[in-house]
Amino acid sequence: MGPRSSPGVGGSKATLYGYFKSKEELLLACLYADITRQSEQLLDTMLRAGTLREGLIELGTAYMTRRLARRPISNVRIMATQPEELGIGKEFYATTLRPAWEIFADRVGRLMDAGILHRADPWTVAMQWKGLLETDMFDRRLIGAIREGDP
């Protein structure tokens, strides 16, 4: 590997940065691709299950396994260290995290429309479900108090 080449990219840093204005823009693009792909796969887990209960359990297990894995935890740590003035956290939430959760909230809303779930605000239900899943495991994993989640 030469001094200007990047591992896994197949080209120089100059070529890579020709596509992105900054390291922050590159970071956002990588996180967007990773989270969007994972969100779609996680929702498919729920939809493939035999019952809603089974689907939510499988989705919750898959979500927490993913959420507490090394790369997502590292990504959150990286995002948390970005200077607030750059606005990268705000952009990340608006373009990546919120839209991923809106997909789940939309699915919850459709289940409500079909009479399968009681009527409530789908976004609030999605965020409450997320909170119930994460309890304190995410915080403990983020600060290194645990190395993995408790199944």
C-alpha positions as CSV (number, residue, x, y, z in Angstrom):
1,M,0.0,0.0,0.0
2,G,1.5,3.3,-1.1
3,P,1.6,6.4,1.1
4,R,-1.4,7.9,-0.7
5,S,-3.6,4.8,-1.0
6,S,-6.4,3.9,1.4
7,P,-7.1,0.3,2.5
8,G,-10.2,-1.1,1.0
9,V,-10.9,1.9,-1.2
10,G,-8.9,0.9,-4.3
11,G,-7.6,4.4,-4.9
12,S,-5.9,7.4,-3.4
13,K,-7.2,9.7,-0.7
14,A,-7.2,12.5,-3.3
15,T,-9.6,10.4,-5.4
16,L,-11.8,9.6,-2.4
17,Y,-12.0,13.2,-1.3
18,G,-12.9,14.2,-4.9
19,Y,-16.3,12.8,-4.1
20,F,-16.6,14.4,-0.7
21,K,-16.0,18.0,0.5
22,S,-14.7,17.0,3.9
23,K,-14.0,14.1,6.3
24,E,-17.3,14.9,8.0
25,E,-19.2,14.5,4.7
26,L,-17.5,11.2,4.1
27,L,-18.4,10.1,7.7
28,L,-22.0,11.0,7.2
29,A,-22.1,9.1,3.9
30,C,-20.7,6.0,5.4
31,L,-23.1,6.1,8.4
32,Y,-26.0,6.8,6.1
33,A,-25.3,3.7,4.0
34,D,-24.7,1.5,7.0
35,I,-27.7,2.6,9.0
36,T,-30.1,2.6,6.0
37,R,-29.1,-0.9,4.9
38,Q,-29.4,-2.2,8.5
39,S,-32.8,-0.5,9.0
40,E,-34.3,-2.2,6.0
41,Q,-32.9,-5.6,7.1
42,L,-34.2,-5.2,10.6
43,L,-37.7,-4.3,9.4
44,D,-37.7,-7.3,7.1
45,T,-37.0,-9.4,10.3
46,M,-40.2,-8.2,11.8
47,L,-42.2,-8.7,8.6
48,R,-41.1,-12.3,8.1
49,A,-42.3,-13.5,11.5
50,G,-45.5,-15.5,11.9
51,T,-47.1,-13.2,14.5
52,L,-46.7,-9.5,15.5
53,R,-45.4,-10.6,18.9
54,E,-42.8,-12.9,17.4
55,G,-41.9,-10.2,14.9
56,L,-41.3,-7.6,17.6
57,I,-39.3,-10.0,19.7
58,E,-37.1,-10.9,16.7
59,L,-36.8,-7.3,15.7
60,G,-35.9,-6.2,19.2
61,T,-33.3,-8.9,19.5
62,A,-31.8,-8.1,16.1
63,Y,-31.9,-4.3,16.9
64,M,-30.1,-4.7,20.2
65,T,-27.5,-7.1,18.8
66,R,-26.7,-4.6,16.1
67,R,-27.0,-1.5,18.4
68,L,-24.5,-2.9,20.9
69,A,-22.0,-4.2,18.3
70,R,-18.5,-2.8,18.1
71,R,-19.0,-0.7,14.9
72,P,-22.3,1.0,15.8
73,I,-20.9,1.8,19.3
74,S,-17.7,3.2,17.7
75,N,-19.8,5.3,15.3
76,V,-21.8,6.8,18.1
77,R,-18.6,7.7,20.0
78,I,-17.2,9.3,16.8
79,M,-20.4,11.3,16.3
80,A,-20.5,12.4,19.9
81,T,-17.0,13.9,19.6
82,Q,-17.8,16.1,16.6
83,P,-17.9,19.8,17.5
84,E,-21.5,21.0,17.8
85,E,-20.7,24.1,15.7
86,L,-20.2,21.8,12.6
87,G,-23.8,20.7,12.8
88,I,-22.8,17.2,11.8
89,G,-24.8,15.7,14.7
90,K,-27.9,17.6,13.7
91,E,-27.5,16.6,10.1
92,F,-26.9,13.0,11.0
93,Y,-30.1,12.9,13.1
94,A,-32.2,14.6,10.4
95,T,-31.0,12.7,7.4
96,T,-30.2,9.3,8.9
97,L,-31.4,8.4,12.3
98,R,-34.9,10.0,12.3
99,P,-35.8,8.7,8.8
100,A,-34.7,5.1,9.9
101,W,-37.1,5.4,12.9
102,E,-39.8,7.0,10.8
103,I,-39.9,3.7,8.7
104,F,-40.6,1.8,11.9
105,A,-43.2,4.4,13.1
106,D,-44.9,4.1,9.7
107,R,-45.1,0.4,10.1
108,V,-46.6,0.8,13.5
109,G,-49.1,3.3,12.1
110,R,-50.2,0.8,9.5
111,L,-50.7,-1.8,12.2
112,M,-52.9,0.7,14.0
113,D,-54.9,1.5,10.8
114,A,-55.5,-2.3,10.4
115,G,-56.8,-2.5,14.0
116,I,-53.9,-4.8,15.1
117,L,-52.6,-2.2,17.5
118,H,-54.4,0.4,19.6
119,R,-54.5,3.9,18.1
120,A,-51.8,6.2,19.4
121,D,-49.1,8.5,18.0
122,P,-46.9,6.1,15.9
123,W,-43.7,8.2,16.5
124,T,-44.3,8.1,20.3
125,V,-44.9,4.4,20.2
126,A,-41.7,3.8,18.2
127,M,-39.6,5.9,20.6
128,Q,-41.2,4.2,23.6
129,W,-40.4,0.8,22.1
130,K,-36.8,1.9,21.5
131,G,-36.5,3.1,25.1
132,L,-37.9,-0.2,26.4
133,L,-35.4,-2.1,24.4
134,E,-32.3,-0.1,25.2
135,T,-33.0,0.3,29.0
136,D,-29.5,1.0,30.4
137,M,-27.6,-1.5,28.2
138,F,-26.8,1.1,25.5
139,D,-25.4,3.6,28.0
140,R,-23.4,0.9,29.8
141,R,-22.0,-0.4,26.4
142,L,-21.3,3.1,25.2
143,I,-19.1,3.9,28.2
144,G,-17.4,0.5,28.2
145,A,-19.1,-0.8,31.4
146,I,-20.1,-3.9,29.5
147,R,-18.6,-5.5,26.3
148,E,-21.9,-6.9,24.9
149,G,-25.6,-6.9,25.6
150,D,-27.4,-9.3,27.9
151,P,-29.5,-11.6,25.7
